[in-house]
Amino acid sequence: MRLLVLSIFVVFLYSFVAIAEDKEIDAVSSYEENGDPKLAKELIKKLEGVYKKRFNNGTIDGDKFVSENVLEFVRVSDSAAYIKTKLKFYNGHQCFIFGVAEYKKIGGFVLKTPASYECKLTISVKGDKLVLSDPNGICREHSCGARGGYNGEFTLSSKRKIRYMPKILKSNDYNTALQEYKKSH
């Protein structure tokens, strides 16, 4: 009887591992495979602009001040956008990242950073929110202070037209992002 139970458990365990590996492969490919080009084009048109969110912040010393999170979303092509975000956190910590994000099968724009680390910052729409996520936490490790992280959101209604587009197009961040993007395509 013990042998039968053990055999059933081993079969179950192998099946569970195989299913988990298949799901992991699907998840990885969702970040690699291009998404629907028509949807990408529509989303870029809808999302292009600057998003800002002000909030009360402070330090452990008791200082109080107002901080502002900012996300710039600029069309590069029908399926890619330049993303730059600066997020503020308690005690002066922040996250800062920029690059070109492409629309992927996962259902959002994925900003992948240099091959030295596998950051996959994802920007997607959920209801009336533009949501940032860092599925493997690697973006946070490489571009955030101790209290920072990419788990924020902006309301779509906070979007404004970018009135300083010439400044963005001439910036080192934008030009570096485009050069990296062109190298990989």
Phi and psi restraints in degrees (value plus and minus 20) as a CYANA .aco file:
   2 ARG   PHI     -80.3   -40.3
   2 ARG   PSI     -60.9   -20.9
   3 LEU   PHI     -83.5   -43.5
   3 LEU   PSI     -60.1   -20.1
   4 LEU   PHI     -84.2   -44.2
   4 LEU   PSI     -65.7   -25.7
   5 VAL   PHI     -82.9   -42.9
   5 VAL   PSI     -64.2   -24.2
   6 LEU   PHI     -82.1   -42.1
   6 LEU   PSI     -62.3   -22.3
   7 SER   PHI     -82.8   -42.8
   7 SER   PSI     -62.9   -22.9
   8 ILE   PHI     -83.9   -43.9
   8 ILE   PSI     -62.2   -22.2
   9 PHE   PHI     -81.8   -41.8
   9 PHE   PSI     -64.4   -24.4
  10 VAL   PHI     -82.6   -42.6
  10 VAL   PSI     -63.8   -23.8
  11 VAL   PHI     -82.1   -42.1
  11 VAL   PSI     -64.2   -24.2
  12 PHE   PHI     -80.6   -40.6
  12 PHE   PSI     -65.2   -25.2
  13 LEU   PHI     -82.1   -42.1
  13 LEU   PSI     -66.2   -26.2
  14 TYR   PHI     -81.8   -41.8
  14 TYR   PSI     -59.8   -19.8
  15 SER   PHI     -84.2   -44.2
  15 SER   PSI     -63.4   -23.4
  16 PHE   PHI     -81.8   -41.8
  16 PHE   PSI     -64.9   -24.9
  17 VAL   PHI     -83.3   -43.3
  17 VAL   PSI     -62.3   -22.3
  18 ALA   PHI     -83.7   -43.7
  18 ALA   PSI     -62.1   -22.1
  19 ILE   PHI     -84.8   -44.8
  19 ILE   PSI     -64.0   -24.0
  20 ALA   PHI     -81.5   -41.5
  20 ALA   PSI     -62.4   -22.4
  21 GLU   PHI     -84.8   -44.8
  21 GLU   PSI     -60.2   -20.2
  22 ASP   PHI     -82.0   -42.0
  22 ASP   PSI     -62.7   -22.7
  23 LYS   PHI     -86.2   -46.2
  23 LYS   PSI     -57.4   -17.4
  24 GLU   PHI     -85.1   -45.1
  24 GLU   PSI     -61.2   -21.2
  25 ILE   PHI     -83.3   -43.3
  25 ILE   PSI     -62.8   -22.8
  26 ASP   PHI     -81.5   -41.5
  26 ASP   PSI     -62.3   -22.3
  27 ALA   PHI     -83.8   -43.8
  27 ALA   PSI     -63.5   -23.5
  28 VAL   PHI     -83.8   -43.8
  28 VAL   PSI     -65.4   -25.4
  29 SER   PHI     -86.9   -46.9
  29 SER   PSI     -48.2    -8.2
  30 SER   PHI     -83.7   -43.7
  30 SER   PSI     -48.3    -8.3
  31 TYR   PHI    -106.1   -66.1
  31 TYR   PSI     -35.4     4.6
  32 GLU   PHI    -120.5   -80.5
  32 GLU   PSI     -59.1   -19.1
  33 GLU   PHI     -96.9   -56.9
  33 GLU   PSI     118.3   158.3
  34 ASN   PHI     -84.8   -44.8
  34 ASN   PSI     126.1   166.1
  35 GLY   PHI    -106.0   -66.0
  35 GLY   PSI    -197.3  -157.3
  36 ASP   PHI     -80.3   -40.3
  36 ASP   PSI      97.4   137.4
  37 PRO   PHI     -83.3   -43.3
  37 PRO   PSI     -54.9   -14.9
  38 LYS   PHI     -85.8   -45.8
  38 LYS   PSI     -64.1   -24.1
  39 LEU   PHI     -85.2   -45.2
  39 LEU   PSI     -60.3   -20.3
  40 ALA   PHI     -78.4   -38.4
  40 ALA   PSI     -67.3   -27.3
  41 LYS   PHI     -81.8   -41.8
  41 LYS   PSI     -63.0   -23.0
  42 GLU   PHI     -83.6   -43.6
  42 GLU   PSI     -63.4   -23.4
  43 LEU   PHI     -85.7   -45.7
  43 LEU   PSI     -61.5   -21.5
  44 ILE   PHI     -80.5   -40.5
  44 ILE   PSI     -63.5   -23.5
  45 LYS   PHI     -82.2   -42.2
  45 LYS   PSI     -60.3   -20.3
  46 LYS   PHI     -90.8   -50.8
  46 LYS   PSI     -56.7   -16.7
  47 LEU   PHI    -114.3   -74.3
  47 LEU   PSI     -38.3     1.7
  48 GLU   PHI     -78.1   -38.1
  48 GLU   PSI     105.5   145.5
  49 GLY   PHI     134.6   174.6
  49 GLY   PSI    -189.7  -149.7
  50 VAL   PHI    -136.6   -96.6
  50 VAL   PSI     118.0   158.0
  51 TYR   PHI    -135.5   -95.5
  51 TYR   PSI     113.7   153.7
  52 LYS   PHI    -155.0  -115.0
  52 LYS   PSI     126.5   166.5
  53 LYS   PHI    -163.2  -123.2
  53 LYS   PSI      97.9   137.9
  54 ARG   PHI    -116.2   -76.2
  54 ARG   PSI     126.7   166.7
  55 PHE   PHI    -178.0  -138.0
  55 PHE   PSI     138.1   178.1
  56 ASN   PHI     -94.1   -54.1
  56 ASN   PSI     119.1   159.1
  57 ASN   PHI    -159.4  -119.4
  57 ASN   PSI     156.3   196.3
  58 GLY   PHI    -189.5  -149.5
  58 GLY   PSI    -197.0  -157.0
  59 THR   PHI    -145.3  -105.3
  59 THR   PSI     147.7   187.7
  60 ILE   PHI     -88.2   -48.2
  60 ILE   PSI     -36.2     3.8
  61 ASP   PHI     -99.8   -59.8
  61 ASP   PSI     -24.4    15.6
  62 GLY   PHI      77.2   117.2
  62 GLY   PSI     -22.4    17.6
  63 ASP   PHI     -84.5   -44.5
  63 ASP   PSI     121.4   161.4
  64 LYS   PHI    -141.8  -101.8
  64 LYS   PSI     120.1   160.1
  65 PHE   PHI    -180.6  -140.6
  65 PHE   PSI     149.9   189.9
  66 VAL   PHI    -121.7   -81.7
  66 VAL   PSI     111.4   151.4
  67 SER   PHI    -132.4   -92.4
  67 SER   PSI     145.3   185.3
  68 GLU   PHI    -157.4  -117.4
  68 GLU   PSI     105.9   145.9
  69 ASN   PHI    -110.5   -70.5
  69 ASN   PSI     119.5   159.5
  70 VAL   PHI    -154.2  -114.2
  70 VAL   PSI     117.7   157.7
  71 LEU   PHI    -153.0  -113.0
  71 LEU   PSI     103.3   143.3
  72 GLU   PHI    -123.5   -83.5
  72 GLU   PSI     115.2   155.2
  73 PHE   PHI    -150.9  -110.9
  73 PHE   PSI      88.2   128.2
  74 VAL   PHI    -144.7  -104.7
  74 VAL   PSI     107.4   147.4
  75 ARG   PHI     -81.4   -41.4
  75 ARG   PSI     112.9   152.9
  76 VAL   PHI    -132.1   -92.1
  76 VAL   PSI     -59.0   -19.0
  77 SER   PHI    -172.9  -132.9
  77 SER   PSI    -194.1  -154.1
  78 ASP   PHI     -88.6   -48.6
  78 ASP   PSI     -33.7     6.3
  79 SER   PHI    -151.6  -111.6
  79 SER   PSI      -9.8    30.2
  80 ALA   PHI    -162.6  -122.6
  80 ALA   PSI     130.5   170.5
  81 ALA   PHI    -161.0  -121.0
  81 ALA   PSI     125.9   165.9
  82 TYR   PHI     -97.9   -57.9
  82 TYR   PSI     109.8   149.8
  83 ILE   PHI    -140.9  -100.9
  83 ILE   PSI     113.9   153.9
  84 LYS   PHI    -160.2  -120.2
  84 LYS   PSI     106.0   146.0
  85 THR   PHI    -156.6  -116.6
  85 THR   PSI     121.6   161.6
  86 LYS   PHI    -150.9  -110.9
  86 LYS   PSI      96.7   136.7
  87 LEU   PHI    -135.4   -95.4
  87 LEU   PSI     117.1   157.1
  88 LYS   PHI    -127.8   -87.8
  88 LYS   PSI     130.4   170.4
  89 PHE   PHI    -160.3  -120.3
  89 PHE   PSI     151.6   191.6
  90 TYR   PHI     -72.8   -32.8
  90 TYR   PSI     123.8   163.8
  91 ASN   PHI      46.3    86.3
  91 ASN   PSI       4.9    44.9
  92 GLY   PHI      63.9   103.9
  92 GLY   PSI     -15.1    24.9
  93 HIS   PHI     -96.0   -56.0
  93 HIS   PSI     134.7   174.7
  94 GLN   PHI    -172.4  -132.4
  94 GLN   PSI     144.6   184.6
  95 CYS   PHI    -140.4  -100.4
  95 CYS   PSI     122.3   162.3
  96 PHE   PHI    -166.5  -126.5
  96 PHE   PSI     106.0   146.0
  97 ILE   PHI    -173.1  -133.1
  97 ILE   PSI     130.4   170.4
  98 PHE   PHI    -169.6  -129.6
  98 PHE   PSI     138.6   178.6
  99 GLY   PHI     141.6   181.6
  99 GLY   PSI    -195.4  -155.4
 100 VAL   PHI    -121.4   -81.4
 100 VAL   PSI     106.1   146.1
 101 ALA   PHI    -126.7   -86.7
 101 ALA   PSI     118.5   158.5
 102 GLU   PHI    -130.6   -90.6
 102 GLU   PSI     127.6   167.6
 103 TYR   PHI     -94.1   -54.1
 103 TYR   PSI     106.1   146.1
 104 LYS   PHI    -141.7  -101.7
 104 LYS   PSI     147.8   187.8
 105 LYS   PHI     -77.3   -37.3
 105 LYS   PSI     -44.6    -4.6
 106 ILE   PHI     -80.9   -40.9
 106 ILE   PSI     -37.5     2.5
 107 GLY   PHI      77.9   117.9
 107 GLY   PSI       1.7    41.7
 108 GLY   PHI    -176.2  -136.2
 108 GLY   PSI     157.9   197.9
 109 PHE   PHI    -110.8   -70.8
 109 PHE   PSI     106.1   146.1
 110 VAL   PHI    -131.7   -91.7
 110 VAL   PSI     101.0   141.0
 111 LEU   PHI    -118.1   -78.1
 111 LEU   PSI      92.6   132.6
 112 LYS   PHI    -125.9   -85.9
 112 LYS   PSI     111.8   151.8
 113 THR   PHI    -112.9   -72.9
 113 THR   PSI    -199.1  -159.1
 114 PRO   PHI     -70.0   -30.0
 114 PRO   PSI     134.5   174.5
 115 ALA   PHI     -79.6   -39.6
 115 ALA   PSI     -34.8     5.2
 116 SER   PHI     -84.9   -44.9
 116 SER   PSI     -41.1    -1.1
 117 TYR   PHI    -170.7  -130.7
 117 TYR   PSI     133.4   173.4
 118 GLU   PHI    -117.9   -77.9
 118 GLU   PSI      34.6    74.6
 119 CYS   PHI     -90.1   -50.1
 119 CYS   PSI     112.2   152.2
 120 LYS   PHI    -153.7  -113.7
 120 LYS   PSI      49.8    89.8
 121 LEU   PHI     -84.8   -44.8
 121 LEU   PSI     107.3   147.3
 122 THR   PHI    -136.0   -96.0
 122 THR   PSI     113.2   153.2
 123 ILE   PHI    -140.2  -100.2
 123 ILE   PSI      98.3   138.3
 124 SER   PHI    -157.7  -117.7
 124 SER   PSI     144.6   184.6
 125 VAL   PHI    -122.0   -82.0
 125 VAL   PSI     108.0   148.0
 126 LYS   PHI    -152.0  -112.0
 126 LYS   PSI      86.0   126.0
 127 GLY   PHI      43.7    83.7
 127 GLY   PSI    -142.5  -102.5
 128 ASP   PHI    -120.8   -80.8
 128 ASP   PSI       4.0    44.0
 129 LYS   PHI    -145.2  -105.2
 129 LYS   PSI     127.1   167.1
 130 LEU   PHI    -120.4   -80.4
 130 LEU   PSI      95.3   135.3
 131 VAL   PHI    -129.7   -89.7
 131 VAL   PSI     112.7   152.7
 132 LEU   PHI    -119.5   -79.5
 132 LEU   PSI     117.1   157.1
 133 SER   PHI    -162.9  -122.9
 133 SER   PSI     132.9   172.9
 134 ASP   PHI    -149.2  -109.2
 134 ASP   PSI      62.0   102.0
 135 PRO   PHI     -77.8   -37.8
 135 PRO   PSI     -52.0   -12.0
 136 ASN   PHI    -130.1   -90.1
 136 ASN   PSI     -17.2    22.8
 137 GLY   PHI      54.2    94.2
 137 GLY   PSI     -17.9    22.1
 138 ILE   PHI     -95.0   -55.0
 138 ILE   PSI     -52.8   -12.8
 139 CYS   PHI     -79.9   -39.9
 139 CYS   PSI     -64.0   -24.0
 140 ARG   PHI     -78.6   -38.6
 140 ARG   PSI     -65.4   -25.4
 141 GLU   PHI     -78.3   -38.3
 141 GLU   PSI     -54.3   -14.3
 142 HIS   PHI    -121.5   -81.5
 142 HIS   PSI     -29.8    10.2
 143 SER   PHI    -163.5  -123.5
 143 SER   PSI      -1.3    38.7
 144 CYS   PHI    -151.4  -111.4
 144 CYS   PSI     133.2   173.2
 145 GLY   PHI     -95.8   -55.8
 145 GLY   PSI     159.6   199.6
 146 ALA   PHI     -77.2   -37.2
 146 ALA   PSI     -57.0   -17.0
 147 ARG   PHI    -118.0   -78.0
 147 ARG   PSI     -17.7    22.3
 148 GLY   PHI    -109.5   -69.5
 148 GLY   PSI     146.4   186.4
 149 GLY   PHI    -199.2  -159.2
 149 GLY   PSI     138.8   178.8
 150 TYR   PHI    -118.7   -78.7
 150 TYR   PSI      49.8    89.8
 151 ASN   PHI    -150.1  -110.1
 151 ASN   PSI      11.7    51.7
 152 GLY   PHI    -118.9   -78.9
 152 GLY   PSI     159.2   199.2
 153 GLU   PHI    -172.3  -132.3
 153 GLU   PSI     136.8   176.8
 154 PHE   PHI    -146.4  -106.4
 154 PHE   PSI     123.4   163.4
 155 THR   PHI     -95.7   -55.7
 155 THR   PSI     123.0   163.0
 156 LEU   PHI     -82.1   -42.1
 156 LEU   PSI     -49.6    -9.6
 157 SER   PHI     -90.0   -50.0
 157 SER   PSI     -33.4     6.6
 158 SER   PHI    -102.5   -62.5
 158 SER   PSI     -24.9    15.1
 159 LYS   PHI     -85.3   -45.3
 159 LYS   PSI     117.1   157.1
 160 ARG   PHI    -150.9  -110.9
 160 ARG   PSI     135.9   175.9
 161 LYS   PHI     -85.7   -45.7
 161 LYS   PSI     120.3   160.3
 162 ILE   PHI    -100.2   -60.2
 162 ILE   PSI      93.4   133.4
 163 ARG   PHI    -112.2   -72.2
 163 ARG   PSI     -24.1    15.9
 164 TYR   PHI    -138.1   -98.1
 164 TYR   PSI      15.0    55.0
 165 MET   PHI     -77.0   -37.0
 165 MET   PSI     -62.3   -22.3
 166 PRO   PHI     -77.5   -37.5
 166 PRO   PSI     -56.6   -16.6
 167 LYS   PHI     -85.3   -45.3
 167 LYS   PSI     -62.4   -22.4
 168 ILE   PHI     -82.4   -42.4
 168 ILE   PSI     -68.2   -28.2
 169 LEU   PHI     -83.3   -43.3
 169 LEU   PSI     -43.1    -3.1
 170 LYS   PHI    -115.6   -75.6
 170 LYS   PSI     -27.0    13.0
 171 SER   PHI     -91.9   -51.9
 171 SER   PSI     131.3   171.3
 172 ASN   PHI     -81.8   -41.8
 172 ASN   PSI     -59.9   -19.9
 173 ASP   PHI     -79.9   -39.9
 173 ASP   PSI     -68.4   -28.4
 174 TYR   PHI     -82.4   -42.4
 174 TYR   PSI     -68.0   -28.0
 175 ASN   PHI     -87.2   -47.2
 175 ASN   PSI     -57.5   -17.5
 176 THR   PHI     -83.4   -43.4
 176 THR   PSI     -63.9   -23.9
 177 ALA   PHI     -81.4   -41.4
 177 ALA   PSI     -63.7   -23.7
 178 LEU   PHI     -85.7   -45.7
 178 LEU   PSI     -59.9   -19.9
 179 GLN   PHI     -82.7   -42.7
 179 GLN   PSI     -64.5   -24.5
 180 GLU   PHI     -82.5   -42.5
 180 GLU   PSI     -61.5   -21.5
 181 TYR   PHI     -83.3   -43.3
 181 TYR   PSI     -65.6   -25.6
 182 LYS   PHI     -85.0   -45.0
 182 LYS   PSI     -55.2   -15.2
 183 LYS   PHI     -80.7   -40.7
 183 LYS   PSI     -55.4   -15.4
 184 SER   PHI    -109.5   -69.5
 184 SER   PSI     -17.9    22.1
